């Protein structure tokens, strides 16, 4: 093999290796899915509490007028 062929072959092998490794993603387990669901629930609850606080402040300002 000449030098160019070896370089091409090396590039192909490395490309295949990188593509193969990037395709191997770890699957989520039930605990991770539950944790994400809990994070979403807490975030939504926080948003609702913040909106409620804003409504209370607005009502307080209107009552003071």
N, C-alpha and C positions, 0 to 999 in steps of 0.2 A: 504494500500500500504506500502511496505517496503521502506527503505531508498534508496536502489539501484534503484528501480522503479521510485521514485520521481526524482532522479538525471537524469536518462535516459530521463524521460518525460520533465524535464526542459531543457536538452540539445537539444532535438528535437524541442521544442517550440522556443527556442532561435535561433537555426539554421534556422528554417522556417522564423522567423521574420527578421533575417539578410538577408537571401536570397531574401525575398520579398522586403525589403527596397532597396537593391542594384539593383534590377531589375527596380525600378521606377526612370528612368532617365528623366530629364526635356528635352522636345523636343526643338530644336532650332526654334526660331521665324524668321520672314523675316528680321528683323533688324540685328540679329546676323549673318545670312547667308550673308547679304550684307556687313557687316563689315569684315567678313573673306575673301570675294571676293575682297574687297578693299585692305586689307592687302596683299593678294597675288599679286595683280596688282602693288602695290607700291614696293613690294620686287623685282618683275621681272623688273620693270622699273629701280630700283636702280642697279641691276646687269648689265643691258644693258648700263647704263650711266658709270658704272665702267669699262666695257670692252671698251667703246668708249674712255674713258680717257687714258686707257693703250695704245690703238692704236695711239692716238695723241702723247703720250710720245715717243712711238717707232718711229713714223714718224719724230718727232723732233730730236731724236738722229741720225736717218739716214740722215737727212738734214744737220746736223752739221758736218758730216764726209767729 
